[in-house]
């Protein structure tokens, strides 16, 4: 029987919400490829492995989405998003909980 990993040993993660600023609609695969390419250029392969970047496809709608990342690499991810020229990708917020990040930044409930 497997033992669960202690909470103190688990990876602490953050969810960074992003928005694609463009008049055109982009597919999730195009945006994911662009984001990962920019991160790879900025962080390198080792940095990307340590950051544990995952672009969440099921949470992408209306040119807005979420990226899961290690809590120590949030600023590096923001910097790599700022380096993307076409299409422009801006970060809209960071949360430690997936549902809160989704409701507050992607769905925009109450607005």
Buried (B, 14 or more C-beta within 10 A) or exposed (E): EEEEEEEEEEEEBBBBBBBBEEEEEBEBEEBBEBBBEBBBEBBEEEBBEBBEBBBBEEBBEEBBBBBBBBEEBBEBBBBBBBEBEEBEBEBBBBBEEBEEBBBBBBBEEEE
